[in-house]
Amino acid sequence: MPLVQRWVAQCDHKTGCTAIIVHEPIPGGGKADYGEVTNDEGWAARPGATETYCPQHYPEGDSYS
């Protein structure tokens, strides 16, 4: 049985949102690659950010792209 690592991000909204996004492995992918894919899916994610938000809780007036 092969082991596969997947990248999982959970919304960091203060209300305890349970939304998650799961990405299949990106060959040779690093944190920045997964952040970019997460952002492309409509989530608020960017290099250097410590928090990630789902599309429902995308911060108003914040530039995450």
TARACOR-V11544 format. One record per residue. RES is the residue in three letters. OMEGA is omega as a letter, one per 20 degrees, with the letter a starting at -180 (999 if undefined). D_LAST is the distance of its C-alpha to the last C-alpha in Angstrom with 1 decimal. Layout:
res	omega	d_last
RES	OMEGA	D_LAST
RES	OMEGA	D_LAST
//
This chain:
res	omega	d_last
MET	r	38.1
PRO	r	34.9
LEU	a	32.4
VAL	r	28.7
GLN	r	25.8
ARG	r	22.8
TRP	r	19.5
VAL	r	19.3
ALA	r	16.8
GLN	r	18.0
CYS	a	16.6
ASP	a	17.3
HIS	a	18.0
LYS	a	21.3
THR	a	23.3
GLY	r	23.4
CYS	a	21.4
THR	r	22.5
ALA	r	19.8
ILE	r	19.1
ILE	a	17.4
VAL	r	19.5
HIS	r	18.7
GLU	a	21.7
PRO	r	22.2
ILE	a	20.4
PRO	r	23.2
GLY	a	22.7
GLY	r	19.2
GLY	a	18.0
LYS	a	15.7
ALA	r	12.7
ASP	r	13.6
TYR	r	13.7
GLY	r	10.5
GLU	r	8.9
VAL	r	11.3
THR	r	10.7
ASN	r	7.1
ASP	r	8.8
GLU	r	11.4
GLY	r	9.5
TRP	r	9.5
ALA	r	7.6
ALA	r	7.7
ARG	r	6.9
PRO	r	9.9
GLY	r	12.4
ALA	r	11.5
THR	a	14.8
GLU	r	13.9
THR	a	12.2
TYR	r	12.5
CYS	a	13.6
PRO	r	12.7
GLN	a	15.8
HIS	r	14.8
TYR	a	11.2
PRO	r	11.6
GLU	r	12.5
GLY	r	11.6
ASP	r	9.0
SER	a	5.7
TYR	a	3.8
SER	999	0.0
//
